[in-house]
Amino acid sequence: MTKRPLLAAILALAAAAGALAAHPAIAQTGAPPGGTPTPQREAAPEEPQQGTAVVYRPPLRGAPGGRVGGASRGAIRPPAPLPTIELLAPDDHAGQTISATPTLYYFVSRPVAWPMQLTIRAPLQPAPALEATIQSARAPGIYPLRLADYRARLEPGIVYTWSVSIILDPKAWSRNIVASAPILRAPPVSLAESAASVEGQRQAATLARAGLWYDAVAAAFDNRAADRHAALDRLMEQVGLTEAARVDRAQQ
């Protein structure tokens, strides 16, 4: 997610969901590996700022849907338990962003010894809009997926479905571990004042109040070293991602 261009349009954004488009477009020319897990901090963080509680307010007219967690269906029984995947997304509606190239985040409960894949699908389109191999997670934690790295763009007003998969059996997709969630790029409709000076935990709080889930998570993730992961973990807990929040706190 490109932070600075977005900050000038944060405070007065309407969380309006556009109608689905019949022919959405999303470009893809590369497939770099995925990101890295939330690192442990080396220096003591600053105390969280007062008066900046992060409270996510879902859009008034949020698109239906919600995340679906990924877990094994029992077809493959390795010596150790299989990992599970949770996408950092709302549980009962489509999360929103104002970025054409947002950063998406997923949580994995264990190291992954199989190939992993990022997929983005648009409605009424048989072929994926984006399908790319990502680096397998090396440890439990939260990992970023920057759409800008894949030269992919979301069109406004379209509810896409993004998913992260662990490919246990490339010949039988039903055996794989797949987590999915909807995402909507909501166009900004007005600009009351500049928010370029909003930083740190206030940035995540402002985005969360505006109903911009994915942008709030990205701001909280970027600020996690300064606030002891407080904003990120609070956002996850508000949408039921309790295990992800617990593991994230343990990695401080």
C-alpha positions as CSV (number, residue, x, y, z in Angstrom):
1,M,0.0,0.0,0.0
2,T,1.4,3.4,-0.9
3,K,0.9,5.4,2.3
4,R,1.5,9.1,1.5
5,P,-0.7,9.5,-1.5
6,L,-3.6,7.9,0.4
7,L,-3.2,10.0,3.5
8,A,-4.4,13.2,1.8
9,A,-7.8,11.6,1.2
10,I,-8.5,9.8,4.5
11,L,-10.7,11.8,6.8
12,A,-13.7,12.6,4.6
13,L,-14.0,9.4,2.7
14,A,-17.4,7.9,2.2
15,A,-17.5,4.1,2.6
16,A,-19.8,3.8,-0.4
17,A,-19.9,0.5,-2.2
18,G,-20.3,0.8,-6.0
19,A,-22.3,-1.6,-8.1
20,L,-20.5,-4.7,-9.4
21,A,-18.9,-4.2,-12.9
22,A,-19.5,-6.7,-15.6
23,H,-16.0,-6.6,-17.0
24,P,-13.5,-5.7,-14.2
25,A,-9.9,-5.4,-15.1
26,I,-6.8,-6.2,-13.0
27,A,-3.3,-6.4,-14.6
28,Q,-0.6,-8.8,-13.7
29,T,2.9,-9.0,-15.1
30,G,5.0,-10.4,-12.2
31,A,4.8,-12.8,-9.3
32,P,7.4,-12.0,-6.6
33,P,7.5,-14.0,-3.4
34,G,5.3,-13.1,-0.4
35,G,6.4,-11.0,2.5
36,T,7.9,-11.8,5.8
37,P,6.3,-12.4,9.2
38,T,5.9,-9.8,11.8
39,P,9.4,-9.5,13.2
40,Q,10.4,-9.3,16.8
41,R,11.4,-5.8,17.9
42,E,14.9,-5.0,19.0
43,A,14.3,-1.7,20.8
44,A,11.8,-0.8,23.4
45,P,8.7,0.8,21.9
46,E,7.0,4.1,22.7
47,E,3.9,4.0,24.9
48,P,0.7,4.0,22.9
49,Q,-0.8,7.5,22.5
50,Q,-3.8,8.3,24.5
51,G,-7.1,9.1,22.8
52,T,-6.3,7.1,19.7
53,A,-8.3,4.0,20.3
54,V,-8.7,2.0,17.1
55,V,-12.4,1.2,16.6
56,Y,-13.4,-0.2,13.3
57,R,-16.8,1.1,12.0
58,P,-18.1,-1.1,9.2
59,P,-19.5,0.7,6.1
60,L,-23.2,1.5,6.4
61,R,-23.9,-0.2,3.1
62,G,-21.2,-2.8,3.2
63,A,-21.2,-5.5,0.5
64,P,-22.3,-8.9,1.7
65,G,-20.0,-11.7,2.3
66,G,-17.1,-12.3,4.7
67,R,-13.9,-14.2,5.2
68,V,-13.7,-18.0,5.1
69,G,-10.9,-19.6,7.0
70,G,-8.6,-22.3,5.5
71,A,-8.1,-25.6,7.3
72,S,-7.4,-29.2,6.3
73,R,-10.3,-31.4,5.4
74,G,-8.4,-34.5,6.6
75,A,-7.5,-35.9,3.2
76,I,-3.8,-35.7,3.9
77,R,-2.4,-36.7,7.3
78,P,1.2,-35.6,7.8
79,P,3.2,-36.5,10.9
80,A,2.6,-33.0,12.4
81,P,-0.7,-31.0,12.3
82,L,-1.4,-29.0,9.2
83,P,-1.3,-25.2,9.3
84,T,-4.4,-23.1,9.2
85,I,-4.8,-19.8,7.3
86,E,-6.9,-16.7,8.3
87,L,-7.1,-13.6,6.1
88,L,-7.0,-10.3,7.9
89,A,-10.5,-9.3,6.8
90,P,-14.0,-8.7,8.3
91,D,-16.0,-11.7,9.2
92,D,-19.4,-10.7,7.8
93,H,-18.9,-8.1,5.0
94,A,-16.6,-7.0,2.3
95,G,-13.7,-5.0,3.7
96,Q,-13.0,-1.7,1.8
97,T,-9.9,0.1,0.6
98,I,-9.3,3.3,-1.4
99,S,-6.1,2.0,-2.8
100,A,-5.8,0.5,-6.3
101,T,-2.9,-1.5,-5.0
102,P,-3.6,-2.3,-1.4
103,T,-1.4,-4.5,0.8
104,L,-3.3,-7.6,2.0
105,Y,-2.4,-9.6,5.1
106,Y,-2.9,-13.2,6.1
107,F,-2.1,-15.2,9.2
108,V,-0.7,-18.7,9.2
109,S,-0.7,-20.9,12.4
110,R,2.4,-23.0,11.5
111,P,5.3,-23.1,9.1
112,V,4.3,-24.2,5.7
113,A,6.2,-27.0,3.9
114,W,4.1,-26.8,0.7
115,P,3.7,-24.3,-2.1
116,M,1.4,-21.3,-1.5
117,Q,-0.6,-19.2,-3.9
118,L,-2.4,-15.9,-4.0
119,T,-5.5,-15.6,-6.2
120,I,-7.8,-12.7,-7.0
121,R,-11.1,-13.3,-8.8
122,A,-13.6,-10.9,-10.1
123,P,-17.3,-11.6,-10.4
124,L,-18.7,-13.2,-13.5
125,Q,-15.1,-13.9,-14.8
126,P,-14.2,-17.6,-15.2
127,A,-10.4,-17.0,-15.1
128,P,-8.6,-15.5,-12.1
129,A,-7.7,-11.9,-12.4
130,L,-4.5,-12.6,-10.6
131,E,-2.9,-15.9,-9.8
132,A,0.6,-16.0,-8.4
133,T,2.9,-18.3,-6.4
134,I,4.0,-16.7,-3.1
135,Q,6.8,-17.6,-0.8
136,S,5.8,-20.3,1.7
137,A,5.5,-19.0,5.3
138,R,8.5,-20.0,7.3
139,A,7.0,-19.4,10.7
140,P,3.7,-18.7,12.4
141,G,2.6,-15.1,12.1
142,I,1.2,-12.4,9.9
143,Y,2.4,-11.9,6.3
144,P,1.9,-9.0,3.9
145,L,1.0,-9.4,0.2
146,R,1.6,-6.1,-1.7
147,L,-0.4,-6.0,-4.9
148,A,1.9,-3.3,-6.2
149,D,4.7,-5.9,-6.3
150,Y,2.5,-7.9,-8.7
151,R,1.7,-4.9,-10.8
152,A,-2.0,-5.6,-10.1
153,R,-4.7,-3.0,-9.7
154,L,-8.2,-3.1,-8.3
155,E,-10.9,-1.3,-10.2
156,P,-13.4,0.8,-8.1
157,G,-16.8,-0.4,-7.3
158,I,-16.0,-4.1,-7.8
159,V,-16.2,-6.8,-5.1
160,Y,-13.2,-9.0,-5.7
161,T,-12.5,-12.2,-3.9
162,W,-8.9,-12.8,-2.8
163,S,-7.6,-16.1,-1.4
164,V,-4.4,-17.6,0.0
165,S,-3.9,-21.3,-0.6
166,I,-1.6,-24.0,0.6
167,I,-1.3,-26.5,-2.2
168,L,-1.3,-29.9,-0.6
169,D,-2.4,-31.7,-3.8
170,P,-2.2,-29.7,-7.1
171,K,-4.3,-32.4,-8.8
172,A,-7.2,-32.2,-6.3
173,W,-8.0,-28.6,-5.3
174,S,-10.6,-29.7,-2.8
175,R,-7.8,-31.2,-0.6
176,N,-5.9,-27.9,-0.4
177,I,-6.1,-25.4,2.4
178,V,-7.8,-22.3,1.1
179,A,-8.8,-19.1,2.9
180,S,-10.8,-16.4,1.1
181,A,-12.4,-13.0,1.7
182,P,-14.0,-10.2,-0.4
183,I,-12.5,-6.8,-1.0
184,L,-14.0,-3.7,-2.5
185,R,-12.1,-0.6,-3.7
186,A,-14.4,2.3,-2.7
187,P,-13.7,5.5,-4.6
188,P,-13.3,8.7,-2.4
189,V,-16.2,11.1,-3.0
190,S,-14.9,14.3,-1.2
191,L,-12.0,15.8,0.6
192,A,-12.8,17.9,3.7
193,E,-9.2,18.5,4.9
194,S,-5.7,17.1,4.4
195,A,-4.7,14.2,6.5
196,A,-1.1,14.1,5.4
197,S,0.1,14.9,9.0
198,V,-1.8,12.0,10.5
199,E,0.7,9.4,11.5
200,G,1.2,6.4,13.7
201,Q,-1.7,5.0,15.7
202,R,-3.9,8.0,14.8
203,Q,-3.6,7.0,11.2
204,A,-5.0,3.5,11.8
205,A,-7.7,4.9,14.0
206,T,-8.8,7.4,11.4
207,L,-8.9,4.8,8.6
208,A,-10.8,2.4,10.9
209,R,-13.5,5.0,11.7
210,A,-13.9,5.7,8.0
211,G,-14.7,2.0,7.4
212,L,-11.6,1.4,5.4
213,W,-10.6,-2.0,6.8
214,Y,-7.7,-2.9,4.6
215,D,-6.1,0.5,4.8
216,A,-6.5,0.6,8.6
217,V,-4.8,-2.8,8.9
218,A,-1.9,-1.7,6.7
219,A,-1.4,1.5,8.8
220,A,-1.6,-0.5,12.1
221,F,0.9,-3.1,10.7
222,D,3.4,-0.4,9.7
223,N,3.1,1.2,13.2
224,R,3.3,-2.1,15.2
225,A,6.8,-1.5,16.6
226,A,5.8,1.9,18.0
227,D,2.6,0.8,19.8
228,R,3.4,-2.7,20.8
229,H,1.1,-4.1,18.2
230,A,-1.9,-2.6,20.0
231,A,-3.7,-1.2,17.0
232,L,-3.2,-4.3,14.9
233,D,-4.2,-6.7,17.6
234,R,-7.3,-4.6,18.5
235,L,-8.5,-4.6,14.9
236,M,-8.1,-8.4,14.6
237,E,-10.0,-9.0,17.8
238,Q,-12.9,-6.8,16.7
239,V,-13.5,-9.1,13.8
240,G,-12.9,-12.4,15.6
241,L,-9.3,-13.1,14.7
242,T,-8.4,-14.0,18.2
243,E,-5.8,-16.6,17.5
244,A,-4.0,-14.3,15.1
245,A,-4.0,-11.5,17.7
246,R,-2.7,-13.9,20.4
247,V,0.2,-15.1,18.2
248,D,1.0,-11.6,17.1
249,R,1.3,-10.4,20.7
250,A,3.6,-13.3,21.5
251,Q,6.0,-12.2,18.8
252,Q,6.7,-8.8,20.3
